[in-house]
Amino acid sequence: MKCPAPCRNDQSRSVRRAERRLGNAVLLTHDGYGHVSHADPSTCVMQALGRYFTGLTTPARGTICPSDRGPFDPDFGQPAASR
């Protein structure tokens, strides 16, 4: 279940404020269902993490990664096929 709009807005403001205060931080948003977890994978997030951990390359500011599956997809919780 997604957080209602007022909740998302409050969280978003706090996270953006932290990003600005840290100076060199980059926010990567996972537009998913609930908190990021193994039950709601995102190939985009995993690729961004891999690039950061192997080459210290951050995603572009404003990057929003979708979930691999919708919440009622019979394969929800499974990574999408290679894109």
PDB file of N, CA, C and O in Angstrom, chain B, residues numbered from 101:
ATOM      1  N   MET B 101       0.843  -1.177   0.000  1.00  0.00           N
ATOM      2  CA  MET B 101       0.000   0.000   0.000  1.00  0.00           C
ATOM      3  C   MET B 101       0.885   1.236   0.000  1.00  0.00           C
ATOM      4  O   MET B 101       1.800   1.360   0.814  1.00  0.00           O
ATOM      5  N   LYS B 102       0.610   2.125  -0.900  1.00  0.00           N
ATOM      6  CA  LYS B 102       1.400   3.354  -0.970  1.00  0.00           C
ATOM      7  C   LYS B 102       1.002   4.292   0.151  1.00  0.00           C
ATOM      8  O   LYS B 102      -0.132   4.284   0.630  1.00  0.00           O
ATOM      9  N   CYS B 103       1.957   5.089   0.549  1.00  0.00           N
ATOM     10  CA  CYS B 103       1.729   6.113   1.559  1.00  0.00           C
ATOM     11  C   CYS B 103       0.790   7.168   0.967  1.00  0.00           C
ATOM     12  O   CYS B 103       0.969   7.556  -0.188  1.00  0.00           O
ATOM     13  N   PRO B 104      -0.223   7.652   1.736  1.00  0.00           N
ATOM     14  CA  PRO B 104      -1.089   8.700   1.200  1.00  0.00           C
ATOM     15  C   PRO B 104      -0.308   9.960   0.853  1.00  0.00           C
ATOM     16  O   PRO B 104       0.786  10.181   1.372  1.00  0.00           O
ATOM     17  N   ALA B 105      -0.867  10.780  -0.020  1.00  0.00           N
ATOM     18  CA  ALA B 105      -0.166  11.972  -0.521  1.00  0.00           C
ATOM     19  C   ALA B 105       0.442  12.840   0.579  1.00  0.00           C
ATOM     20  O   ALA B 105       1.607  13.216   0.450  1.00  0.00           O
ATOM     21  N   PRO B 106      -0.286  13.189   1.671  1.00  0.00           N
ATOM     22  CA  PRO B 106       0.353  14.038   2.689  1.00  0.00           C
ATOM     23  C   PRO B 106       1.580  13.372   3.305  1.00  0.00           C
ATOM     24  O   PRO B 106       2.567  14.047   3.600  1.00  0.00           O
ATOM     25  N   CYS B 107       1.528  12.067   3.500  1.00  0.00           N
ATOM     26  CA  CYS B 107       2.667  11.323   4.057  1.00  0.00           C
ATOM     27  C   CYS B 107       3.848  11.383   3.096  1.00  0.00           C
ATOM     28  O   CYS B 107       4.975  11.655   3.508  1.00  0.00           O
ATOM     29  N   ARG B 108       3.590  11.128   1.813  1.00  0.00           N
ATOM     30  CA  ARG B 108       4.666  11.165   0.814  1.00  0.00           C
ATOM     31  C   ARG B 108       5.290  12.551   0.762  1.00  0.00           C
ATOM     32  O   ARG B 108       6.510  12.683   0.673  1.00  0.00           O
ATOM     33  N   ASN B 109       4.455  13.587   0.816  1.00  0.00           N
ATOM     34  CA  ASN B 109       4.978  14.944   0.740  1.00  0.00           C
ATOM     35  C   ASN B 109       5.879  15.258   1.931  1.00  0.00           C
ATOM     36  O   ASN B 109       6.934  15.868   1.759  1.00  0.00           O
ATOM     37  N   ASP B 110       5.479  14.849   3.139  1.00  0.00           N
ATOM     38  CA  ASP B 110       6.303  15.092   4.328  1.00  0.00           C
ATOM     39  C   ASP B 110       7.621  14.343   4.227  1.00  0.00           C
ATOM     40  O   ASP B 110       8.681  14.904   4.503  1.00  0.00           O
ATOM     41  N   GLN B 111       7.558  13.079   3.834  1.00  0.00           N
ATOM     42  CA  GLN B 111       8.778  12.278   3.692  1.00  0.00           C
ATOM     43  C   GLN B 111       9.665  12.868   2.621  1.00  0.00           C
ATOM     44  O   GLN B 111      10.880  12.964   2.795  1.00  0.00           O
ATOM     45  N   SER B 112       9.071  13.258   1.527  1.00  0.00           N
ATOM     46  CA  SER B 112       9.827  13.810   0.408  1.00  0.00           C
ATOM     47  C   SER B 112      10.552  15.088   0.816  1.00  0.00           C
ATOM     48  O   SER B 112      11.718  15.274   0.468  1.00  0.00           O
ATOM     49  N   ARG B 113       9.880  15.962   1.543  1.00  0.00           N
ATOM     50  CA  ARG B 113      10.519  17.201   1.995  1.00  0.00           C
ATOM     51  C   ARG B 113      11.702  16.902   2.901  1.00  0.00           C
ATOM     52  O   ARG B 113      12.764  17.506   2.757  1.00  0.00           O
ATOM     53  N   SER B 114      11.528  15.981   3.825  1.00  0.00           N
ATOM     54  CA  SER B 114      12.605  15.642   4.765  1.00  0.00           C
ATOM     55  C   SER B 114      13.808  15.055   4.040  1.00  0.00           C
ATOM     56  O   SER B 114      14.952  15.403   4.332  1.00  0.00           O
ATOM     57  N   VAL B 115      13.543  14.169   3.099  1.00  0.00           N
ATOM     58  CA  VAL B 115      14.630  13.516   2.361  1.00  0.00           C
ATOM     59  C   VAL B 115      15.357  14.535   1.482  1.00  0.00           C
ATOM     60  O   VAL B 115      16.586  14.520   1.408  1.00  0.00           O
ATOM     61  N   ARG B 116      14.621  15.406   0.824  1.00  0.00           N
ATOM     62  CA  ARG B 116      15.251  16.426  -0.019  1.00  0.00           C
ATOM     63  C   ARG B 116      16.086  17.395   0.829  1.00  0.00           C
ATOM     64  O   ARG B 116      17.153  17.839   0.404  1.00  0.00           O
ATOM     65  N   ARG B 117      15.593  17.716   2.023  1.00  0.00           N
ATOM     66  CA  ARG B 117      16.354  18.587   2.922  1.00  0.00           C
ATOM     67  C   ARG B 117      17.672  17.899   3.311  1.00  0.00           C
ATOM     68  O   ARG B 117      18.724  18.538   3.319  1.00  0.00           O
ATOM     69  N   ALA B 118      17.616  16.617   3.629  1.00  0.00           N
ATOM     70  CA  ALA B 118      18.837  15.877   3.973  1.00  0.00           C
ATOM     71  C   ALA B 118      19.793  15.841   2.787  1.00  0.00           C
ATOM     72  O   ALA B 118      21.002  15.993   2.962  1.00  0.00           O
ATOM     73  N   GLU B 119      19.266  15.643   1.586  1.00  0.00           N
ATOM     74  CA  GLU B 119      20.107  15.620   0.382  1.00  0.00           C
ATOM     75  C   GLU B 119      20.844  16.954   0.229  1.00  0.00           C
ATOM     76  O   GLU B 119      22.042  16.974  -0.055  1.00  0.00           O
ATOM     77  N   ARG B 120      20.131  18.060   0.415  1.00  0.00           N
ATOM     78  CA  ARG B 120      20.764  19.384   0.295  1.00  0.00           C
ATOM     79  C   ARG B 120      21.818  19.595   1.375  1.00  0.00           C
ATOM     80  O   ARG B 120      22.905  20.098   1.090  1.00  0.00           O
ATOM     81  N   ARG B 121      21.507  19.216   2.610  1.00  0.00           N
ATOM     82  CA  ARG B 121      22.430  19.449   3.722  1.00  0.00           C
ATOM     83  C   ARG B 121      23.704  18.627   3.595  1.00  0.00           C
ATOM     84  O   ARG B 121      24.772  19.069   4.018  1.00  0.00           O
ATOM     85  N   LEU B 122      23.601  17.449   3.023  1.00  0.00           N
ATOM     86  CA  LEU B 122      24.787  16.601   2.870  1.00  0.00           C
ATOM     87  C   LEU B 122      25.696  17.097   1.753  1.00  0.00           C
ATOM     88  O   LEU B 122      26.881  16.764   1.725  1.00  0.00           O
ATOM     89  N   GLY B 123      25.167  17.870   0.857  1.00  0.00           N
ATOM     90  CA  GLY B 123      25.976  18.482  -0.198  1.00  0.00           C
ATOM     91  C   GLY B 123      26.290  17.571  -1.360  1.00  0.00           C
ATOM     92  O   GLY B 123      25.975  17.903  -2.503  1.00  0.00           O
ATOM     93  N   ASN B 124      26.902  16.435  -1.101  1.00  0.00           N
ATOM     94  CA  ASN B 124      27.286  15.550  -2.205  1.00  0.00           C
ATOM     95  C   ASN B 124      26.362  14.343  -2.339  1.00  0.00           C
ATOM     96  O   ASN B 124      26.662  13.406  -3.079  1.00  0.00           O
ATOM     97  N   ALA B 125      25.242  14.366  -1.624  1.00  0.00           N
ATOM     98  CA  ALA B 125      24.288  13.256  -1.678  1.00  0.00           C
ATOM     99  C   ALA B 125      23.403  13.373  -2.918  1.00  0.00           C
ATOM    100  O   ALA B 125      23.147  14.470  -3.414  1.00  0.00           O
ATOM    101  N   VAL B 126      22.942  12.219  -3.407  1.00  0.00           N
ATOM    102  CA  VAL B 126      21.994  12.179  -4.511  1.00  0.00           C
ATOM    103  C   VAL B 126      20.848  11.259  -4.097  1.00  0.00           C
ATOM    104  O   VAL B 126      21.071  10.117  -3.697  1.00  0.00           O
ATOM    105  N   LEU B 127      19.633  11.765  -4.195  1.00  0.00           N
ATOM    106  CA  LEU B 127      18.451  10.995  -3.852  1.00  0.00           C
ATOM    107  C   LEU B 127      18.053  10.106  -5.024  1.00  0.00           C
ATOM    108  O   LEU B 127      17.904  10.579  -6.151  1.00  0.00           O
ATOM    109  N   LEU B 128      17.884   8.820  -4.753  1.00  0.00           N
ATOM    110  CA  LEU B 128      17.373   7.873  -5.745  1.00  0.00           C
ATOM    111  C   LEU B 128      16.018   7.416  -5.239  1.00  0.00           C
ATOM    112  O   LEU B 128      15.924   6.795  -4.180  1.00  0.00           O
ATOM    113  N   THR B 129      14.972   7.718  -5.988  1.00  0.00           N
ATOM    114  CA  THR B 129      13.613   7.394  -5.557  1.00  0.00           C
ATOM    115  C   THR B 129      13.153   6.089  -6.178  1.00  0.00           C
ATOM    116  O   THR B 129      13.279   5.880  -7.385  1.00  0.00           O
ATOM    117  N   HIS B 130      12.615   5.208  -5.330  1.00  0.00           N
ATOM    118  CA  HIS B 130      12.005   3.961  -5.786  1.00  0.00           C
ATOM    119  C   HIS B 130      10.502   4.174  -5.728  1.00  0.00           C
ATOM    120  O   HIS B 130       9.928   4.245  -4.641  1.00  0.00           O
ATOM    121  N   ASP B 131       9.858   4.275  -6.883  1.00  0.00           N
ATOM    122  CA  ASP B 131       8.416   4.478  -6.945  1.00  0.00           C
ATOM    123  C   ASP B 131       7.754   3.115  -6.887  1.00  0.00           C
ATOM    124  O   ASP B 131       7.366   2.537  -7.903  1.00  0.00           O
ATOM    125  N   GLY B 132       7.637   2.620  -5.661  1.00  0.00           N
ATOM    126  CA  GLY B 132       7.141   1.265  -5.482  1.00  0.00           C
ATOM    127  C   GLY B 132       5.968   1.197  -4.539  1.00  0.00           C
ATOM    128  O   GLY B 132       5.274   2.186  -4.300  1.00  0.00           O
ATOM    129  N   TYR B 133       5.763   0.028  -4.017  1.00  0.00           N
ATOM    130  CA  TYR B 133       4.608  -0.282  -3.192  1.00  0.00           C
ATOM    131  C   TYR B 133       5.096  -0.630  -1.795  1.00  0.00           C
ATOM    132  O   TYR B 133       5.508  -1.761  -1.540  1.00  0.00           O
ATOM    133  N   GLY B 134       5.051   0.335  -0.896  1.00  0.00           N
ATOM    134  CA  GLY B 134       5.578   0.141   0.444  1.00  0.00           C
ATOM    135  C   GLY B 134       7.050   0.498   0.458  1.00  0.00           C
ATOM    136  O   GLY B 134       7.535   1.206  -0.425  1.00  0.00           O
ATOM    137  N   HIS B 135       7.749   0.014   1.447  1.00  0.00           N
ATOM    138  CA  HIS B 135       9.175   0.296   1.567  1.00  0.00           C
ATOM    139  C   HIS B 135       9.953  -0.595   0.603  1.00  0.00           C
ATOM    140  O   HIS B 135       9.509  -1.687   0.246  1.00  0.00           O
ATOM    141  N   VAL B 136      11.116  -0.111   0.192  1.00  0.00           N
ATOM    142  CA  VAL B 136      11.964  -0.914  -0.685  1.00  0.00           C
ATOM    143  C   VAL B 136      12.277  -2.220   0.037  1.00  0.00           C
ATOM    144  O   VAL B 136      12.727  -2.206   1.183  1.00  0.00           O
ATOM    145  N   SER B 137      12.048  -3.312  -0.609  1.00  0.00           N
ATOM    146  CA  SER B 137      12.314  -4.611  -0.002  1.00  0.00           C
ATOM    147  C   SER B 137      12.519  -5.622  -1.114  1.00  0.00           C
ATOM    148  O   SER B 137      12.341  -5.315  -2.292  1.00  0.00           O
ATOM    149  N   HIS B 138      12.889  -6.810  -0.731  1.00  0.00           N
ATOM    150  CA  HIS B 138      13.059  -7.880  -1.718  1.00  0.00           C
ATOM    151  C   HIS B 138      11.723  -8.292  -2.321  1.00  0.00           C
ATOM    152  O   HIS B 138      11.690  -8.913  -3.383  1.00  0.00           O
ATOM    153  N   ALA B 139      10.612  -7.951  -1.651  1.00  0.00           N
ATOM    154  CA  ALA B 139       9.287  -8.286  -2.175  1.00  0.00           C
ATOM    155  C   ALA B 139       8.851  -7.323  -3.269  1.00  0.00           C
ATOM    156  O   ALA B 139       7.900  -7.610  -3.995  1.00  0.00           O
ATOM    157  N   ASP B 140       9.527  -6.186  -3.401  1.00  0.00           N
ATOM    158  CA  ASP B 140       9.167  -5.177  -4.400  1.00  0.00           C
ATOM    159  C   ASP B 140      10.432  -4.732  -5.132  1.00  0.00           C
ATOM    160  O   ASP B 140      10.861  -3.588  -4.982  1.00  0.00           O
ATOM    161  N   PRO B 141      11.031  -5.624  -5.924  1.00  0.00           N
ATOM    162  CA  PRO B 141      12.317  -5.309  -6.545  1.00  0.00           C
ATOM    163  C   PRO B 141      12.211  -4.270  -7.660  1.00  0.00           C
ATOM    164  O   PRO B 141      11.162  -4.080  -8.276  1.00  0.00           O
ATOM    165  N   SER B 142      13.331  -3.615  -7.888  1.00  0.00           N
ATOM    166  CA  SER B 142      13.452  -2.652  -8.981  1.00  0.00           C
ATOM    167  C   SER B 142      14.811  -2.862  -9.635  1.00  0.00           C
ATOM    168  O   SER B 142      15.850  -2.631  -9.017  1.00  0.00           O
ATOM    169  N   THR B 143      14.796  -3.295 -10.874  1.00  0.00           N
ATOM    170  CA  THR B 143      16.034  -3.483 -11.622  1.00  0.00           C
ATOM    171  C   THR B 143      16.801  -2.169 -11.697  1.00  0.00           C
ATOM    172  O   THR B 143      18.028  -2.155 -11.602  1.00  0.00           O
ATOM    173  N   CYS B 144      16.082  -1.077 -11.868  1.00  0.00           N
ATOM    174  CA  CYS B 144      16.692   0.256 -11.944  1.00  0.00           C
ATOM    175  C   CYS B 144      17.475   0.571 -10.663  1.00  0.00           C
ATOM    176  O   CYS B 144      18.602   1.061 -10.735  1.00  0.00           O
ATOM    177  N   VAL B 145      16.888   0.293  -9.497  1.00  0.00           N
ATOM    178  CA  VAL B 145      17.575   0.537  -8.219  1.00  0.00           C
ATOM    179  C   VAL B 145      18.810  -0.349  -8.114  1.00  0.00           C
ATOM    180  O   VAL B 145      19.880   0.117  -7.723  1.00  0.00           O
ATOM    181  N   MET B 146      18.667  -1.619  -8.460  1.00  0.00           N
ATOM    182  CA  MET B 146      19.803  -2.541  -8.354  1.00  0.00           C
ATOM    183  C   MET B 146      20.943  -2.127  -9.282  1.00  0.00           C
ATOM    184  O   MET B 146      22.112  -2.234  -8.909  1.00  0.00           O
ATOM    185  N   GLN B 147      20.622  -1.664 -10.467  1.00  0.00           N
ATOM    186  CA  GLN B 147      21.659  -1.205 -11.395  1.00  0.00           C
ATOM    187  C   GLN B 147      22.347   0.050 -10.856  1.00  0.00           C
ATOM    188  O   GLN B 147      23.567   0.180 -10.952  1.00  0.00           O
ATOM    189  N   ALA B 148      21.566   0.970 -10.291  1.00  0.00           N
ATOM    190  CA  ALA B 148      22.145   2.189  -9.727  1.00  0.00           C
ATOM    191  C   ALA B 148      23.065   1.857  -8.553  1.00  0.00           C
ATOM    192  O   ALA B 148      24.143   2.437  -8.423  1.00  0.00           O
ATOM    193  N   LEU B 149      22.641   0.925  -7.700  1.00  0.00           N
ATOM    194  CA  LEU B 149      23.491   0.514  -6.578  1.00  0.00           C
ATOM    195  C   LEU B 149      24.778  -0.139  -7.081  1.00  0.00           C
ATOM    196  O   LEU B 149      25.860   0.126  -6.558  1.00  0.00           O
ATOM    197  N   GLY B 150      24.655  -0.988  -8.092  1.00  0.00           N
ATOM    198  CA  GLY B 150      25.835  -1.638  -8.658  1.00  0.00           C
ATOM    199  C   GLY B 150      26.829  -0.631  -9.220  1.00  0.00           C
ATOM    200  O   GLY B 150      28.034  -0.755  -9.000  1.00  0.00           O
ATOM    201  N   ARG B 151      26.324   0.374  -9.952  1.00  0.00           N
ATOM    202  CA  ARG B 151      27.217   1.400 -10.503  1.00  0.00           C
ATOM    203  C   ARG B 151      27.895   2.195  -9.385  1.00  0.00           C
ATOM    204  O   ARG B 151      29.063   2.567  -9.499  1.00  0.00           O
ATOM    205  N   TYR B 152      27.150   2.451  -8.304  1.00  0.00           N
ATOM    206  CA  TYR B 152      27.740   3.212  -7.203  1.00  0.00           C
ATOM    207  C   TYR B 152      28.796   2.376  -6.474  1.00  0.00           C
ATOM    208  O   TYR B 152      29.895   2.862  -6.207  1.00  0.00           O
ATOM    209  N   PHE B 153      28.471   1.139  -6.158  1.00  0.00           N
ATOM    210  CA  PHE B 153      29.404   0.300  -5.396  1.00  0.00           C
ATOM    211  C   PHE B 153      30.650  -0.090  -6.184  1.00  0.00           C
ATOM    212  O   PHE B 153      31.711  -0.307  -5.598  1.00  0.00           O
ATOM    213  N   THR B 154      30.534  -0.181  -7.501  1.00  0.00           N
ATOM    214  CA  THR B 154      31.708  -0.584  -8.282  1.00  0.00           C
ATOM    215  C   THR B 154      32.500   0.586  -8.854  1.00  0.00           C
ATOM    216  O   THR B 154      33.693   0.451  -9.129  1.00  0.00           O
ATOM    217  N   GLY B 155      31.842   1.742  -9.038  1.00  0.00           N
ATOM    218  CA  GLY B 155      32.557   2.857  -9.651  1.00  0.00           C
ATOM    219  C   GLY B 155      32.299   4.207  -9.016  1.00  0.00           C
ATOM    220  O   GLY B 155      32.742   5.235  -9.530  1.00  0.00           O
ATOM    221  N   LEU B 156      31.576   4.211  -7.888  1.00  0.00           N
ATOM    222  CA  LEU B 156      31.213   5.462  -7.198  1.00  0.00           C
ATOM    223  C   LEU B 156      30.486   6.429  -8.123  1.00  0.00           C
ATOM    224  O   LEU B 156      30.614   7.646  -7.987  1.00  0.00           O
ATOM    225  N   THR B 157      29.720   5.877  -9.067  1.00  0.00           N
ATOM    226  CA  THR B 157      28.935   6.678  -9.995  1.00  0.00           C
ATOM    227  C   THR B 157      27.523   6.812  -9.439  1.00  0.00           C
ATOM    228  O   THR B 157      26.829   5.817  -9.232  1.00  0.00           O
ATOM    229  N   THR B 158      27.106   8.056  -9.199  1.00  0.00           N
ATOM    230  CA  THR B 158      25.770   8.276  -8.659  1.00  0.00           C
ATOM    231  C   THR B 158      24.768   8.460  -9.798  1.00  0.00           C
ATOM    232  O   THR B 158      25.140   8.864 -10.900  1.00  0.00           O
ATOM    233  N   PRO B 159      23.494   8.162  -9.527  1.00  0.00           N
ATOM    234  CA  PRO B 159      22.484   8.404 -10.557  1.00  0.00           C
ATOM    235  C   PRO B 159      22.282   9.900 -10.748  1.00  0.00           C
ATOM    236  O   PRO B 159      22.670  10.699  -9.896  1.00  0.00           O
ATOM    237  N   ALA B 160      21.688  10.267 -11.844  1.00  0.00           N
ATOM    238  CA  ALA B 160      21.382  11.678 -12.094  1.00  0.00           C
ATOM    239  C   ALA B 160      20.395  12.174 -11.042  1.00  0.00           C
ATOM    240  O   ALA B 160      19.517  11.428 -10.606  1.00  0.00           O
ATOM    241  N   ARG B 161      20.539  13.422 -10.641  1.00  0.00           N
ATOM    242  CA  ARG B 161      19.583  13.996  -9.689  1.00  0.00           C
ATOM    243  C   ARG B 161      18.179  13.886 -10.274  1.00  0.00           C
ATOM    244  O   ARG B 161      17.959  14.126 -11.461  1.00  0.00           O
ATOM    245  N   GLY B 162      17.243  13.520  -9.418  1.00  0.00           N
ATOM    246  CA  GLY B 162      15.853  13.406  -9.850  1.00  0.00           C
ATOM    247  C   GLY B 162      15.489  12.049 -10.426  1.00  0.00           C
ATOM    248  O   GLY B 162      14.368  11.867 -10.902  1.00  0.00           O
ATOM    249  N   THR B 163      16.418  11.084 -10.395  1.00  0.00           N
ATOM    250  CA  THR B 163      16.123   9.757 -10.941  1.00  0.00           C
ATOM    251  C   THR B 163      15.029   9.090 -10.120  1.00  0.00           C
ATOM    252  O   THR B 163      15.100   9.048  -8.892  1.00  0.00           O
ATOM    253  N   ILE B 164      14.024   8.572 -10.805  1.00  0.00           N
ATOM    254  CA  ILE B 164      12.934   7.831 -10.167  1.00  0.00           C
ATOM    255  C   ILE B 164      12.882   6.453 -10.804  1.00  0.00           C
ATOM    256  O   ILE B 164      12.693   6.326 -12.014  1.00  0.00           O
ATOM    257  N   CYS B 165      13.050   5.425  -9.987  1.00  0.00           N
ATOM    258  CA  CYS B 165      13.055   4.046 -10.480  1.00  0.00           C
ATOM    259  C   CYS B 165      11.703   3.389 -10.219  1.00  0.00           C
ATOM    260  O   CYS B 165      11.194   3.443  -9.100  1.00  0.00           O
ATOM    261  N   PRO B 166      11.116   2.767 -11.245  1.00  0.00           N
ATOM    262  CA  PRO B 166       9.850   2.061 -11.045  1.00  0.00           C
ATOM    263  C   PRO B 166      10.076   0.681 -10.445  1.00  0.00           C
ATOM    264  O   PRO B 166      11.183   0.143 -10.494  1.00  0.00           O
ATOM    265  N   SER B 167       9.027   0.121  -9.885  1.00  0.00           N
ATOM    266  CA  SER B 167       9.062  -1.276  -9.461  1.00  0.00           C
ATOM    267  C   SER B 167       9.075  -2.152 -10.703  1.00  0.00           C
ATOM    268  O   SER B 167       8.613  -1.741 -11.768  1.00  0.00           O
ATOM    269  N   ASP B 168       9.602  -3.355 -10.564  1.00  0.00           N
ATOM    270  CA  ASP B 168       9.606  -4.276 -11.699  1.00  0.00           C
ATOM    271  C   ASP B 168       8.201  -4.809 -11.999  1.00  0.00           C
ATOM    272  O   ASP B 168       7.902  -5.175 -13.135  1.00  0.00           O
ATOM    273  N   ARG B 169       7.358  -4.849 -10.993  1.00  0.00           N
ATOM    274  CA  ARG B 169       6.018  -5.426 -11.154  1.00  0.00           C
ATOM    275  C   ARG B 169       4.979  -4.550 -10.463  1.00  0.00           C
ATOM    276  O   ARG B 169       5.299  -3.817  -9.527  1.00  0.00           O
ATOM    277  N   GLY B 170       3.743  -4.630 -10.926  1.00  0.00           N
ATOM    278  CA  GLY B 170       2.633  -3.970 -10.240  1.00  0.00           C
ATOM    279  C   GLY B 170       2.197  -4.819  -9.051  1.00  0.00           C
ATOM    280  O   GLY B 170       2.547  -5.997  -8.982  1.00  0.00           O
ATOM    281  N   PRO B 171       1.441  -4.248  -8.113  1.00  0.00           N
ATOM    282  CA  PRO B 171       1.104  -4.970  -6.886  1.00  0.00           C
ATOM    283  C   PRO B 171       0.198  -6.182  -7.094  1.00  0.00           C
ATOM    284  O   PRO B 171       0.205  -7.088  -6.260  1.00  0.00           O
ATOM    285  N   PHE B 172      -0.570  -6.232  -8.159  1.00  0.00           N
ATOM    286  CA  PHE B 172      -1.459  -7.370  -8.377  1.00  0.00           C
ATOM    287  C   PHE B 172      -0.974  -8.290  -9.490  1.00  0.00           C
ATOM    288  O   PHE B 172      -1.692  -9.195  -9.915  1.00  0.00           O
ATOM    289  N   ASP B 173       0.237  -8.057  -9.955  1.00  0.00           N
ATOM    290  CA  ASP B 173       0.856  -8.913 -10.959  1.00  0.00           C
ATOM    291  C   ASP B 173       1.074 -10.289 -10.321  1.00  0.00           C
ATOM    292  O   ASP B 173       1.576 -10.364  -9.200  1.00  0.00           O
ATOM    293  N   PRO B 174       0.715 -11.362 -10.997  1.00  0.00           N
ATOM    294  CA  PRO B 174       0.914 -12.696 -10.415  1.00  0.00           C
ATOM    295  C   PRO B 174       2.373 -12.985 -10.067  1.00  0.00           C
ATOM    296  O   PRO B 174       2.658 -13.837  -9.226  1.00  0.00           O
ATOM    297  N   ASP B 175       3.298 -12.271 -10.719  1.00  0.00           N
ATOM    298  CA  ASP B 175       4.719 -12.469 -10.441  1.00  0.00           C
ATOM    299  C   ASP B 175       5.288 -11.397  -9.521  1.00  0.00           C
ATOM    300  O   ASP B 175       6.504 -11.226  -9.445  1.00  0.00           O
ATOM    301  N   PHE B 176       4.404 -10.664  -8.813  1.00  0.00           N
ATOM    302  CA  PHE B 176       4.890  -9.639  -7.878  1.00  0.00           C
ATOM    303  C   PHE B 176       5.877 -10.278  -6.913  1.00  0.00           C
ATOM    304  O   PHE B 176       5.653 -11.381  -6.415  1.00  0.00           O
ATOM    305  N   GLY B 177       6.966  -9.576  -6.659  1.00  0.00           N
ATOM    306  CA  GLY B 177       8.000 -10.103  -5.782  1.00  0.00           C
ATOM    307  C   GLY B 177       9.129 -10.767  -6.544  1.00  0.00           C
ATOM    308  O   GLY B 177      10.166 -11.094  -5.967  1.00  0.00           O
ATOM    309  N   GLN B 178       8.929 -10.969  -7.850  1.00  0.00           N
ATOM    310  CA  GLN B 178       9.960 -11.579  -8.688  1.00  0.00           C
ATOM    311  C   GLN B 178      10.554 -10.484  -9.578  1.00  0.00           C
ATOM    312  O   GLN B 178       9.820  -9.626 -10.068  1.00  0.00           O
ATOM    313  N   PRO B 179      11.873 -10.502  -9.793  1.00  0.00           N
ATOM    314  CA  PRO B 179      12.460  -9.509 -10.698  1.00  0.00           C
ATOM    315  C   PRO B 179      11.877  -9.648 -12.101  1.00  0.00           C
ATOM    316  O   PRO B 179      11.497 -10.740 -12.524  1.00  0.00           O
ATOM    317  N   ALA B 180      11.815  -8.542 -12.805  1.00  0.00           N
ATOM    318  CA  ALA B 180      11.338  -8.576 -14.189  1.00  0.00           C
ATOM    319  C   ALA B 180      12.382  -9.263 -15.049  1.00  0.00           C
ATOM    320  O   ALA B 180      13.555  -9.343 -14.684  1.00  0.00           O
ATOM    321  N   ALA B 181      11.940  -9.756 -16.191  1.00  0.00           N
ATOM    322  CA  ALA B 181      12.895 -10.350 -17.139  1.00  0.00           C
ATOM    323  C   ALA B 181      13.847  -9.265 -17.590  1.00  0.00           C
ATOM    324  O   ALA B 181      13.532  -8.078 -17.502  1.00  0.00           O
ATOM    325  N   SER B 182      14.982  -9.658 -18.060  1.00  0.00           N
ATOM    326  CA  SER B 182      15.992  -8.700 -18.515  1.00  0.00           C
ATOM    327  C   SER B 182      15.372  -7.720 -19.486  1.00  0.00           C
ATOM    328  O   SER B 182      14.665  -8.100 -20.420  1.00  0.00           O
ATOM    329  N   ARG B 183      15.655  -6.436 -19.243  1.00  0.00           N
ATOM    330  CA  ARG B 183      15.037  -5.389 -20.078  1.00  0.00           C
ATOM    331  C   ARG B 183      15.964  -4.929 -21.152  1.00  0.00           C
ATOM    332  O   ARG B 183      15.608  -4.056 -21.943  1.00  0.00           O
TER     333      ARG B 183
END
